[in-house]
Amino acid sequence: MSFFYHLLSTANRFLWNGPLLILLLGTHLFFTLRLRFVQRHLPTAMHYTGDGKKTSAFRSLTTALAATLGTGNIVGVSSAIALGGPGAVFWCWITGLLGMATAYAECYLCMLHRRTGEDGTIRGGVMYVLEHALHNKTAGRIFASLLLIASFGIGCSTQAGTVTETVSDLIGISPVITGFILVIAVGYVILHGSAGIKKFCAVLVPAMALLFLISCSVLLILNRNYIFPALKLILSSAFTPTAALGGVAGGSFLFSARYGIARGLFTNEAGIGTAPLAFTENKESSPEQAALLSMSAVFWDTVVLCALTGLVIVSSLLRNPSLFSTRSVTTLTGAAFSLLPGGELLLGISLIAFAYATLIGWSYFGAQAVTYLFQADALPTYRICYLGMIFLGSVLSLPLIWEMTDFINACMVLPNVAALFLLHRSIKPPRN
């Protein structure tokens, strides 16, 4: 087993530190230009969310955000800054900004090639594009299989482990008890099916995002004298070497770009092909409308939340460098929040809420893969297995599953990006 873990770890370091970064960033740039800077249509995307929680468009958006707004927005940004320096925040932000175009393209393509099932439900996703647009059913089944496995990994076990670890640190409850409670909490939602999941996400996601945004805003008010110096440091260190500060490594241009881009790509999932699954069942949305909504999910995930987290960390670092000197790469956000009365508790609640949302959102993605591979009759079995993996993830150490998930995500990128380039002429920019 140790040999397998080492092999996966080596493969992931190679893929995510070079080829995939170049491939995904190149894809983002290509579609930004091909779609004539589709990012400028963000106000139109905001308009499509309609009147809020009761609209299907809003529920689809919050379901996509539930899956992507995970611990990477908190812990991932922390590790990017610790390893790449403050300049990593800039590159993470740039990646999110450009990734909006890829998110638009992949959702547009998936909407074009949706299929209606025997029960009248509209379904879509990269697997349907591969089968019906590129006439490669084998590739479609491989992608769906990878998606199913990923749902048990990053969407399930790893998030459950985050919840139990956070609860244990906050109030000392046993992982077994926390895991059992988490299974019940997730099961109550996902056993209501896709409609129940979307309805729940429409309530949970805005609430948890608002809590985190308010906490960050209060911290920035406390750090108000350090905001502009922090912005200056982020911008300058994105292109020039910087000295070490507190618990943050000195960052060169290459390290800042590498860790910032990698974290941005991994956090918003643009190019992996998962987010369109939240929109394809929506009968009311056109391909253009759904694609704009998918693009806005990347905006909220990376351009807003990741950038805000980064600014909080860097401004707090300038305000009190000594606080960060003994922190590990994954706890810089915790150090920043410790400057706020009750901040570590608020951060813990945010981590739990983000991980819980990811558990809900990814159960929806995995269900789409099951329906494609085995039809809807297999969904009850899938949900039972999913809940079982939540409990296992709560009580086991899962470094191997993290490595497997990173590798599976890499494997999902390749057919998705290939389909995007092969079919790029059918992807139309929004009408002015």
ChimeraX attribute file (.defattr): number of C-alpha atoms within 10 A of each C-alpha:
attribute: neighborCount
match mode: 1-to-1
recipient: residues
	/A:1	7
	/A:2	8
	/A:3	8
	/A:4	12
	/A:5	16
	/A:6	13
	/A:7	12
	/A:8	19
	/A:9	19
	/A:10	12
	/A:11	16
	/A:12	21
	/A:13	13
	/A:14	12
	/A:15	17
	/A:16	20
	/A:17	15
	/A:18	13
	/A:19	10
	/A:20	18
	/A:21	17
	/A:22	15
	/A:23	15
	/A:24	23
	/A:25	19
	/A:26	14
	/A:27	21
	/A:28	25
	/A:29	17
	/A:30	16
	/A:31	25
	/A:32	21
	/A:33	12
	/A:34	17
	/A:35	18
	/A:36	14
	/A:37	15
	/A:38	21
	/A:39	20
	/A:40	9
	/A:41	16
	/A:42	15
	/A:43	11
	/A:44	14
	/A:45	21
	/A:46	13
	/A:47	12
	/A:48	17
	/A:49	22
	/A:50	13
	/A:51	11
	/A:52	13
	/A:53	18
	/A:54	13
	/A:55	15
	/A:56	23
	/A:57	24
	/A:58	23
	/A:59	26
	/A:60	29
	/A:61	25
	/A:62	29
	/A:63	33
	/A:64	30
	/A:65	29
	/A:66	31
	/A:67	30
	/A:68	29
	/A:69	30
	/A:70	27
	/A:71	22
	/A:72	22
	/A:73	25
	/A:74	24
	/A:75	18
	/A:76	26
	/A:77	31
	/A:78	30
	/A:79	23
	/A:80	30
	/A:81	31
	/A:82	28
	/A:83	20
	/A:84	27
	/A:85	33
	/A:86	36
	/A:87	32
	/A:88	38
	/A:89	35
	/A:90	26
	/A:91	26
	/A:92	30
	/A:93	24
	/A:94	19
	/A:95	27
	/A:96	32
	/A:97	20
	/A:98	26
	/A:99	32
	/A:100	30
	/A:101	32
	/A:102	32
	/A:103	31
	/A:104	33
	/A:105	34
	/A:106	29
	/A:107	32
	/A:108	27
	/A:109	27
	/A:110	28
	/A:111	29
	/A:112	19
	/A:113	20
	/A:114	18
	/A:115	19
	/A:116	11
	/A:117	13
	/A:118	7
	/A:119	7
	/A:120	8
	/A:121	12
	/A:122	15
	/A:123	23
	/A:124	25
	/A:125	33
	/A:126	31
	/A:127	29
	/A:128	27
	/A:129	27
	/A:130	24
	/A:131	16
	/A:132	15
	/A:133	18
	/A:134	14
	/A:135	12
	/A:136	14
	/A:137	16
	/A:138	12
	/A:139	18
	/A:140	24
	/A:141	18
	/A:142	17
	/A:143	26
	/A:144	25
	/A:145	20
	/A:146	19
	/A:147	28
	/A:148	22
	/A:149	19
	/A:150	25
	/A:151	26
	/A:152	26
	/A:153	27
	/A:154	24
	/A:155	30
	/A:156	29
	/A:157	28
	/A:158	26
	/A:159	26
	/A:160	31
	/A:161	24
	/A:162	19
	/A:163	26
	/A:164	25
	/A:165	20
	/A:166	20
	/A:167	19
	/A:168	14
	/A:169	11
	/A:170	13
	/A:171	9
	/A:172	11
	/A:173	14
	/A:174	14
	/A:175	22
	/A:176	15
	/A:177	13
	/A:178	20
	/A:179	23
	/A:180	17
	/A:181	13
	/A:182	21
	/A:183	19
	/A:184	11
	/A:185	14
	/A:186	19
	/A:187	17
	/A:188	13
	/A:189	19
	/A:190	23
	/A:191	14
	/A:192	13
	/A:193	16
	/A:194	20
	/A:195	13
	/A:196	14
	/A:197	23
	/A:198	28
	/A:199	21
	/A:200	20
	/A:201	27
	/A:202	24
	/A:203	15
	/A:204	19
	/A:205	24
	/A:206	14
	/A:207	13
	/A:208	20
	/A:209	19
	/A:210	13
	/A:211	17
	/A:212	22
	/A:213	16
	/A:214	12
	/A:215	18
	/A:216	23
	/A:217	16
	/A:218	15
	/A:219	23
	/A:220	19
	/A:221	12
	/A:222	16
	/A:223	22
	/A:224	15
	/A:225	13
	/A:226	20
	/A:227	20
	/A:228	13
	/A:229	14
	/A:230	23
	/A:231	19
	/A:232	14
	/A:233	18
	/A:234	25
	/A:235	17
	/A:236	16
	/A:237	25
	/A:238	26
	/A:239	18
	/A:240	13
	/A:241	17
	/A:242	21
	/A:243	11
	/A:244	13
	/A:245	19
	/A:246	18
	/A:247	22
	/A:248	26
	/A:249	18
	/A:250	20
	/A:251	26
	/A:252	20
	/A:253	18
	/A:254	15
	/A:255	21
	/A:256	32
	/A:257	26
	/A:258	21
	/A:259	27
	/A:260	30
	/A:261	27
	/A:262	25
	/A:263	30
	/A:264	33
	/A:265	24
	/A:266	21
	/A:267	23
	/A:268	32
	/A:269	22
	/A:270	33
	/A:271	30
	/A:272	26
	/A:273	25
	/A:274	26
	/A:275	30
	/A:276	31
	/A:277	26
	/A:278	31
	/A:279	30
	/A:280	27
	/A:281	21
	/A:282	18
	/A:283	12
	/A:284	11
	/A:285	17
	/A:286	14
	/A:287	23
	/A:288	22
	/A:289	23
	/A:290	28
	/A:291	30
	/A:292	30
	/A:293	31
	/A:294	31
	/A:295	31
	/A:296	26
	/A:297	28
	/A:298	32
	/A:299	23
	/A:300	17
	/A:301	24
	/A:302	30
	/A:303	24
	/A:304	15
	/A:305	22
	/A:306	28
	/A:307	24
	/A:308	20
	/A:309	24
	/A:310	30
	/A:311	25
	/A:312	25
	/A:313	28
	/A:314	31
	/A:315	27
	/A:316	28
	/A:317	25
	/A:318	19
	/A:319	19
	/A:320	16
	/A:321	16
	/A:322	13
	/A:323	17
	/A:324	24
	/A:325	15
	/A:326	12
	/A:327	17
	/A:328	14
	/A:329	20
	/A:330	17
	/A:331	19
	/A:332	30
	/A:333	25
	/A:334	21
	/A:335	23
	/A:336	25
	/A:337	23
	/A:338	18
	/A:339	17
	/A:340	16
	/A:341	10
	/A:342	10
	/A:343	19
	/A:344	18
	/A:345	17
	/A:346	18
	/A:347	22
	/A:348	19
	/A:349	19
	/A:350	21
	/A:351	25
	/A:352	23
	/A:353	24
	/A:354	29
	/A:355	27
	/A:356	25
	/A:357	28
	/A:358	29
	/A:359	29
	/A:360	24
	/A:361	29
	/A:362	29
	/A:363	27
	/A:364	26
	/A:365	26
	/A:366	26
	/A:367	26
	/A:368	24
	/A:369	26
	/A:370	21
	/A:371	17
	/A:372	19
	/A:373	17
	/A:374	10
	/A:375	13
	/A:376	15
	/A:377	10
	/A:378	13
	/A:379	19
	/A:380	13
	/A:381	10
	/A:382	19
	/A:383	19
	/A:384	14
	/A:385	12
	/A:386	27
	/A:387	25
	/A:388	18
	/A:389	19
	/A:390	27
	/A:391	24
	/A:392	20
	/A:393	25
	/A:394	29
	/A:395	20
	/A:396	14
	/A:397	12
	/A:398	16
	/A:399	12
	/A:400	17
	/A:401	18
	/A:402	18
	/A:403	23
	/A:404	21
	/A:405	24
	/A:406	22
	/A:407	20
	/A:408	21
	/A:409	23
	/A:410	19
	/A:411	17
	/A:412	22
	/A:413	20
	/A:414	18
	/A:415	20
	/A:416	21
	/A:417	20
	/A:418	13
	/A:419	17
	/A:420	24
	/A:421	14
	/A:422	11
	/A:423	15
	/A:424	16
	/A:425	9
	/A:426	12
	/A:427	21
	/A:428	16
	/A:429	20
	/A:430	16
	/A:431	6
	/A:432	4
